[in-house]
Amino acid sequence: MRPDRHARALRAVLAGLAATAGGATYLAARLSGGWQGYDLPGEHPLTGRSAPDLELSDGTRLAEHLHSGRALLLDLTGTAAGDPRLRAAAAGYAGRLTVHSATAEATAARAILVRPDGYVAWATDGSAADLPERLAVWLGEAYLCAITAA
């Protein structure tokens, strides 16, 4: 917005950069914050990164399951009913967590916990032993309801 020669030179460089596909992609990624990651506990490369918009085997995309504003536990084990251990860990989080079972060819992850803001809070290729701890960190205490006969 400044009229001096330095600002005009910088504007010309940025306009030239934005006019290329690679430059426009770079600028869009930097301005959107899509490159941003968080240093979260866990060894999986997805942890702390923006969740990839995976195409799921049921014809939906991962992003479609985030519209509720709840966290999402994506069960990618490939069984119709899902992994019972993942479902058991998630059982006390009704209303705060959506659990969805599908497969996705674009990732080797077995399960992914996505925060409501679209960032991966936890992911695994193998064991889900630490899932209850991660759920407690991100969603608080589980509510366990006992149903009794009247």
C-alpha positions in Angstrom: 0.0 0.0 0.0 3.0 2.3 0.3 3.9 4.2 -2.8 7.7 4.2 -2.4 10.0 2.3 -4.8 10.9 -0.5 -2.4 7.2 -1.4 -1.9 6.6 -1.3 -5.6 9.5 -3.6 -6.2 8.3 -6.0 -3.6 4.7 -5.9 -5.0 6.2 -6.7 -8.5 8.1 -9.7 -7.1 5.0 -11.1 -5.3 2.8 -10.5 -8.3 5.3 -12.5 -10.4 5.4 -15.3 -7.8 1.6 -15.4 -7.6 1.3 -15.7 -11.3 3.0 -19.1 -11.3 1.3 -22.3 -10.2 4.0 -23.2 -7.7 4.2 -19.7 -6.4 0.4 -19.4 -5.9 0.4 -22.8 -4.1 3.2 -21.7 -1.9 1.5 -18.4 -1.0 -1.9 -20.1 -0.4 -0.3 -22.6 1.9 1.6 -20.0 3.9 -1.4 -17.6 4.2 -3.9 -20.4 5.1 -1.7 -21.9 7.8 -2.0 -25.3 6.3 1.7 -25.8 6.8 1.3 -25.2 10.5 1.9 -28.2 12.8 1.8 -28.7 16.5 4.4 -30.6 18.6 2.0 -33.2 20.1 3.0 -36.5 21.8 3.1 -39.5 19.5 5.3 -41.0 16.9 2.9 -41.1 13.9 3.8 -38.6 11.2 0.2 -37.3 11.0 0.1 -36.4 14.7 0.0 -32.6 15.1 -0.6 -32.0 11.4 -3.7 -30.8 9.6 -5.8 -33.9 8.8 -5.6 -35.0 5.1 -8.9 -34.9 3.4 -8.9 -38.7 2.8 -11.3 -40.3 0.3 -13.0 -43.0 2.3 -14.3 -46.4 1.1 -17.9 -45.4 1.8 -17.7 -42.6 -0.8 -17.3 -39.8 1.8 -14.3 -37.6 2.6 -12.8 -37.1 6.0 -13.7 -33.4 6.1 -17.4 -34.3 5.7 -17.3 -36.0 9.1 -16.0 -32.8 10.9 -19.1 -30.7 10.2 -20.7 -31.5 13.5 -18.0 -29.7 15.4 -17.1 -32.8 17.4 -13.8 -34.7 17.5 -13.6 -37.6 15.1 -12.2 -41.0 15.7 -11.7 -42.5 12.2 -11.4 -46.3 12.5 -9.6 -47.5 9.4 -9.2 -51.1 10.3 -11.4 -52.2 7.5 -14.0 -54.2 9.4 -17.7 -53.3 8.9 -18.4 -53.0 12.6 -15.0 -51.4 13.4 -12.4 -52.4 15.9 -14.2 -53.2 19.1 -11.2 -51.9 21.2 -11.5 -48.5 19.5 -15.2 -48.5 20.0 -14.8 -49.4 23.7 -12.3 -46.6 24.3 -14.7 -44.1 22.6 -17.8 -45.3 24.4 -17.8 -42.7 27.2 -17.5 -39.8 24.8 -21.0 -39.7 23.2 -21.9 -36.2 22.2 -18.2 -35.1 22.1 -16.8 -37.7 19.6 -18.0 -39.1 16.4 -16.7 -42.6 15.5 -16.6 -43.5 11.8 -15.4 -46.8 10.3 -14.1 -47.0 6.8 -10.9 -47.6 4.9 -8.7 -45.2 2.9 -6.1 -46.2 0.4 -4.1 -42.9 0.8 -2.9 -43.8 4.3 -1.5 -46.7 6.2 -2.9 -45.4 9.5 -5.1 -47.8 11.4 -6.9 -45.1 13.4 -6.9 -41.3 13.5 -8.2 -39.0 16.2 -9.0 -35.6 14.6 -9.7 -32.5 16.8 -12.7 -30.4 15.8 -10.3 -27.8 14.3 -9.1 -30.5 11.8 -5.8 -31.3 13.3 -4.7 -34.8 14.1 -4.5 -35.3 17.9 -3.4 -39.0 17.7 -2.8 -41.6 15.0 -1.5 -45.1 14.9 -0.4 -47.7 12.4 -0.5 -50.4 15.0 -1.5 -50.5 18.7 -4.2 -48.3 20.0 -3.2 -48.9 23.7 -2.7 -45.2 24.3 -6.0 -44.1 22.8 -7.9 -43.9 26.2 -5.2 -41.5 27.5 -5.3 -39.3 24.3 -9.1 -39.2 24.5 -8.9 -38.0 28.1 -6.4 -35.3 27.2 -8.4 -33.9 24.4 -12.0 -34.6 25.5 -11.8 -34.8 29.3 -13.2 -37.6 31.5 -15.3 -40.3 29.9 -18.9 -40.5 31.1 -19.7 -44.1 31.9 -23.5 -44.6 32.2 -24.8 -47.7 33.8 -28.3 -48.8 32.7 -30.3 -50.5 35.4 -33.7 -52.2 35.1 -36.5 -50.4 36.8 
